[in-house]
Amino acid sequence: MRRLAPLIAAAAAAAAAPAFAGTPPDFALLSRIVAVSGYEQPLSAAISQQLRGQGLQPHTDNMDDVWVRVGSGAPHRLIVAAIDEPGYVVGAIDSRGYLRVQRLPMRKPNPVFDTLEFAQPVYVVTPRGLLNGGFAGLRIHLAPGHLNPPSMSHVGNLYVDVGADSAAAARAAGVDLLDPVELAQPPITIGADDEAGASAGDRFGWEALLEASQGLAHARLRGTTTLAFVTQQWLGGRGLARVLSPSGRPRR
């Protein structure tokens, strides 16, 4: 994602725009919005609001991609950043009130992705708002002597505890199948404005692109520049494919 930085810097320099035109984005707030692949609607809406605050006219499609276009004629520039993050959705609610999860994307983003989730606090995004929970797993302290003992960090053996003691209690708290689940760890600021923490690499691109949009509405551009914030990149680049398709191509 950091390879986007030279492109974004070049576009911003070409714009010869003021450093800020409007209220700077509140990245501390935006980075806390859960954006599991396929469930990016809240973040898409927040990005659209930020762009409108910069005097731009954002467009969206039925996959919640967001884009803005400034200038006209050639050359045509398209700068893209994905806004989704890997995470989970509720796959089942068992009789004891524990939530079982399904990973999105289904293939691990890295070999230790599920392992790093174990015993971590999480948010379950329900229609009523964020519900606090925590990842739990199987007790395996007596399992080493068994043949093929279960892995407590395998996605099939992960449980989310939301404080419910039955399936009915979990549903009464607002939980339903396919609700997104993501780590409840706020990003860590390093130095002046660098960021670390869960999914920091996934946020870097769209944060840089949103920062580059400042002043773009009043820039003197040569040619056409389109900034696109695309969804479902972890699910096979579906958002980008939609933006690039004839039916989904950004238009004025």
KOLVEXRO-592692 format. One record per residue (C-alpha): residue number from 1; x, y, z. Coordinates in Angstrom, 2 decimals. Layout:
% residues N
[NUM; [X; Y; Z]] ...
***
This chain:
% residues 252
[1; [0.00; 0.00; 0.00]] [2; [2.85; 2.39; 0.69]] [3; [3.71; 2.34; -3.01]] [4; [0.68; 4.59; -3.43]] [5; [2.47; 7.42; -1.66]] [6; [4.56; 8.64; -4.66]] [7; [1.46; 8.64; -6.90]] [8; [-0.61; 10.52; -4.36]] [9; [2.17; 13.01; -3.73]] [10; [2.55; 13.60; -7.47]] [11; [-1.18; 14.19; -7.88]] [12; [-1.24; 16.59; -4.96]] [13; [1.75; 18.50; -6.30]] [14; [0.18; 18.75; -9.74]] [15; [-2.93; 20.21; -8.16]] [16; [-0.96; 23.13; -6.65]] [17; [-3.71; 23.32; -4.05]] [18; [-3.68; 24.80; -0.55]] [19; [-2.67; 22.39; 2.19]] [20; [-6.16; 22.24; 3.65]] [21; [-9.51; 23.42; 2.37]] [22; [-12.07; 22.64; 5.01]] [23; [-11.86; 20.57; 8.17]] [24; [-9.01; 17.99; 8.09]] [25; [-10.22; 14.37; 8.31]] [26; [-10.44; 12.93; 11.81]] [27; [-8.46; 9.77; 11.11]] [28; [-8.57; 8.71; 14.76]] [29; [-12.37; 8.51; 14.46]] [30; [-12.51; 7.13; 10.91]] [31; [-10.03; 4.34; 11.65]] [32; [-12.36; 2.96; 14.33]] [33; [-15.18; 2.32; 11.85]] [34; [-15.52; -1.42; 11.27]] [35; [-15.10; -2.18; 7.55]] [36; [-14.98; -5.96; 7.16]] [37; [-14.99; -6.95; 3.48]] [38; [-18.54; -6.72; 2.15]] [39; [-19.65; -4.57; 5.11]] [40; [-17.96; -1.27; 4.28]] [41; [-21.15; 0.83; 4.10]] [42; [-20.50; 2.89; 7.29]] [43; [-16.95; 3.75; 6.22]] [44; [-18.08; 4.54; 2.67]] [45; [-20.69; 6.94; 4.07]] [46; [-18.11; 8.59; 6.35]] [47; [-15.63; 9.03; 3.48]] [48; [-18.37; 10.54; 1.29]] [49; [-19.18; 13.00; 4.07]] [50; [-15.52; 13.97; 4.38]] [51; [-15.25; 14.54; 0.62]] [52; [-18.37; 16.71; 0.58]] [53; [-16.82; 18.73; 3.39]] [54; [-13.90; 19.45; 1.05]] [55; [-16.28; 20.87; -1.57]] [56; [-16.12; 17.76; -3.75]] [57; [-19.04; 15.80; -5.20]] [58; [-18.59; 12.12; -4.34]] [59; [-20.36; 9.38; -6.28]] [60; [-21.22; 5.86; -5.09]] [61; [-22.43; 2.65; -6.68]] [62; [-24.32; -0.42; -5.51]] [63; [-21.13; -1.91; -4.03]] [64; [-20.51; 1.20; -1.90]] [65; [-17.44; 2.27; -3.88]] [66; [-16.87; 6.03; -3.55]] [67; [-15.15; 8.22; -6.13]] [68; [-14.66; 11.86; -7.06]] [69; [-13.55; 13.32; -10.37]] [70; [-11.99; 16.73; -10.90]] [71; [-10.76; 18.43; -14.06]] [72; [-11.48; 17.42; -17.64]] [73; [-9.78; 16.14; -20.76]] [74; [-6.48; 14.31; -21.08]] [75; [-4.44; 12.99; -19.42]] [76; [-6.75; 10.81; -17.33]] [77; [-5.47; 9.73; -13.90]] [78; [-7.13; 7.14; -11.68]] [79; [-5.77; 6.72; -8.14]] [80; [-7.35; 3.86; -6.18]] [81; [-7.25; 2.72; -2.56]] [82; [-9.17; -0.13; -0.94]] [83; [-11.15; 0.55; 2.24]] [84; [-12.02; -2.97; 3.42]] [85; [-10.27; -5.00; 6.11]] [86; [-10.17; -8.75; 6.77]] [87; [-12.38; -9.89; 9.64]] [88; [-15.25; -12.21; 10.49]] [89; [-19.02; -12.50; 10.42]] [90; [-21.27; -14.39; 12.81]] [91; [-21.78; -17.87; 11.34]] [92; [-23.84; -19.43; 14.12]] [93; [-25.12; -18.84; 17.64]] [94; [-24.89; -21.93; 19.83]] [95; [-27.22; -22.94; 22.65]] [96; [-24.84; -21.55; 25.30]] [97; [-24.89; -18.06; 23.77]] [98; [-21.45; -18.26; 22.15]] [99; [-21.04; -16.92; 18.62]] [100; [-19.25; -18.99; 15.99]] [101; [-17.54; -17.06; 13.22]] [102; [-16.73; -17.33; 9.53]] [103; [-13.67; -15.57; 8.16]] [104; [-13.87; -12.91; 5.42]] [105; [-12.00; -13.46; 3.20]] [106; [-12.39; -17.22; 3.63]] [107; [-8.71; -17.73; 2.86]] [108; [-6.38; -16.53; 5.63]] [109; [-4.81; -13.12; 4.86]] [110; [-1.65; -14.45; 6.55]] [111; [-0.64; -17.70; 8.28]] [112; [-1.18; -16.38; 11.82]] [113; [-4.35; -14.31; 11.29]] [114; [-6.64; -16.53; 13.39]] [115; [-3.94; -17.12; 16.01]] [116; [-3.59; -13.38; 16.63]] [117; [-7.33; -13.09; 17.32]] [118; [-7.34; -15.52; 20.24]] [119; [-8.26; -13.95; 23.61]] [120; [-8.67; -10.52; 22.02]] [121; [-11.54; -8.04; 22.61]] [122; [-13.87; -7.63; 19.64]] [123; [-16.81; -5.62; 18.40]] [124; [-19.91; -7.27; 16.97]] [125; [-21.63; -4.78; 14.68]] [126; [-25.37; -5.12; 15.27]] [127; [-28.28; -2.99; 14.01]] [128; [-28.37; -1.48; 17.51]] [129; [-24.69; -0.52; 17.46]] [130; [-21.41; -2.05; 18.58]] [131; [-21.62; -4.95; 21.04]] [132; [-18.53; -5.72; 23.10]] [133; [-17.25; -9.27; 23.19]] [134; [-14.10; -11.33; 23.31]] [135; [-12.62; -14.27; 21.45]] [136; [-12.42; -17.48; 23.46]] [137; [-11.28; -20.96; 22.52]] [138; [-11.16; -24.56; 23.55]] [139; [-9.43; -25.64; 26.76]] [140; [-6.58; -27.78; 25.50]] [141; [-4.34; -28.06; 28.59]] [142; [-5.27; -31.77; 28.88]] [143; [-5.11; -32.38; 25.12]] [144; [-1.34; -32.78; 24.35]] [145; [-1.52; -36.51; 24.99]] [146; [-4.38; -36.97; 22.53]] [147; [-3.97; -37.96; 18.90]] [148; [-4.47; -34.87; 16.68]] [149; [-5.50; -32.48; 19.47]] [150; [-7.69; -29.55; 18.40]] [151; [-6.14; -26.15; 17.71]] [152; [-7.58; -23.46; 19.97]] [153; [-6.82; -20.79; 17.38]] [154; [-8.37; -22.47; 14.33]] [155; [-11.32; -20.50; 13.01]] [156; [-13.55; -23.54; 13.52]] [157; [-12.69; -23.54; 17.22]] [158; [-13.02; -19.82; 17.89]] [159; [-15.92; -18.60; 19.99]] [160; [-17.07; -15.05; 20.70]] [161; [-18.38; -14.45; 24.21]] [162; [-20.79; -11.48; 24.41]] [163; [-21.91; -12.22; 27.96]] [164; [-24.98; -14.23; 26.91]] [165; [-25.85; -17.58; 28.48]] [166; [-28.19; -18.78; 25.73]] [167; [-28.91; -18.26; 22.06]] [168; [-32.04; -16.32; 22.99]] [169; [-30.03; -13.98; 25.22]] [170; [-27.50; -13.37; 22.46]] [171; [-30.26; -12.50; 20.01]] [172; [-31.93; -10.29; 22.63]] [173; [-28.64; -8.36; 22.83]] [174; [-29.01; -7.64; 19.12]] [175; [-26.80; -10.32; 17.57]] [176; [-27.86; -11.95; 14.32]] [177; [-26.24; -14.16; 11.72]] [178; [-23.82; -12.41; 9.34]] [179; [-23.17; -9.50; 11.72]] [180; [-19.54; -8.35; 11.20]] [181; [-16.97; -9.08; 13.91]] [182; [-13.68; -7.21; 14.18]] [183; [-10.95; -6.62; 16.75]] [184; [-11.77; -3.82; 19.18]] [185; [-8.22; -2.50; 19.29]] [186; [-7.79; 1.23; 18.61]] [187; [-4.90; 2.14; 16.29]] [188; [-1.61; 3.10; 17.92]] [189; [-0.03; 6.42; 16.92]] [190; [3.72; 6.26; 16.49]] [191; [5.71; 9.46; 16.25]] [192; [3.93; 12.46; 14.80]] [193; [1.34; 10.75; 12.60]] [194; [2.42; 7.18; 11.82]] [195; [0.01; 4.39; 12.72]] [196; [0.31; 0.80; 13.85]] [197; [-2.09; -1.85; 15.09]] [198; [-4.68; -4.20; 13.65]] [199; [-5.31; -3.58; 9.91]] [200; [-3.07; -0.49; 9.87]] [201; [-1.69; -1.53; 6.48]] [202; [-5.21; -1.79; 5.06]] [203; [-6.07; 1.73; 6.25]] [204; [-2.90; 3.41; 5.02]] [205; [-3.97; 3.72; 1.38]] [206; [-7.41; 5.26; 1.85]] [207; [-6.20; 7.55; 4.63]] [208; [-3.44; 8.89; 2.37]] [209; [-5.88; 9.29; -0.52]] [210; [-8.38; 11.13; 1.67]] [211; [-5.64; 13.45; 2.87]] [212; [-4.59; 14.09; -0.73]] [213; [-8.17; 15.12; -1.58]] [214; [-7.89; 18.25; 0.54]] [215; [-7.91; 21.34; -1.63]] [216; [-8.58; 19.30; -4.75]] [217; [-11.91; 21.03; -5.40]] [218; [-10.10; 24.33; -5.98]] [219; [-7.04; 22.95; -7.70]] [220; [-5.87; 23.97; -11.15]] [221; [-5.57; 20.59; -12.78]] [222; [-4.28; 19.63; -16.17]] [223; [-6.43; 16.76; -17.38]] [224; [-8.80; 14.59; -15.35]] [225; [-8.06; 13.09; -11.95]] [226; [-10.30; 10.48; -10.32]] [227; [-9.84; 9.36; -6.74]] [228; [-11.60; 6.05; -5.99]] [229; [-12.16; 4.36; -2.61]] [230; [-13.06; 0.79; -3.50]] [231; [-14.67; -2.03; -1.51]] [232; [-14.24; -5.81; -1.31]] [233; [-10.58; -5.78; -2.33]] [234; [-10.00; -8.79; -0.04]] [235; [-12.83; -10.63; -1.85]] [236; [-11.14; -10.72; -5.23]] [237; [-11.01; -7.00; -6.01]] [238; [-14.75; -6.79; -6.68]] [239; [-15.03; -3.07; -5.96]] [240; [-12.17; -2.16; -8.28]] [241; [-13.61; -4.40; -11.00]] [242; [-16.92; -2.60; -10.63]] [243; [-15.32; 0.84; -10.92]] [244; [-13.37; -0.21; -14.00]] [245; [-16.30; -1.92; -15.74]] [246; [-18.21; 0.00; -18.47]] [247; [-21.38; -0.03; -16.35]] [248; [-19.62; 1.09; -13.21]] [249; [-17.01; 3.47; -14.62]] [250; [-16.89; 6.80; -12.79]] [251; [-18.91; 9.45; -14.57]] [252; [-19.64; 13.09; -13.94]] 
***
